[in-house]
Amino acid sequence: MNDMITATGIVGTIPRFLHTTEGLAIASFRLASTQRRYDRAAAAWVDGETNWYTVSAYRQLAENLAESLTKGDRVIVTGRLKVRQWQTGEKSGLAVEVDAEAVGHDLLWGRTIFTKSLGPRPDAARPTPDLGIPQAEWHVAAPAEHMADAVASASAA
């Protein structure tokens, strides 16, 4: 299954972080996602069922996640959904996992300060396109017509 999912919720466990013997960074945590609805009869907001996901991140995302998230943080997670059946003895169930592609704080609930990581970019192996804008100025928004011209000339090359 290669379904993409975006889920919001609360980091329900202390994020785990490790490096494999090959040096691969891996981080994981459990995400609790509870739907809320307004109950007109009670004139109050009520919680629905809570869905639990195991979120896993790799490489630079894992490094940044380990430095940024703590139990109780409200987050948004996007990634590939995996649903697997499991069985141990007489017990069985479904494991719902997300291989994260992006994780961030949910700004509906608070503020955060972004700090650019100093490690290698996840796409460092790919050649950097020449968009006609110096790399040092990539964080500055360029006029749309300039970007369109730069992208057109880069793709023609």
Order of alpha helices (4+ residues) and beta strands (2+ residues): beta-beta-beta-beta-alpha-beta-beta-alpha
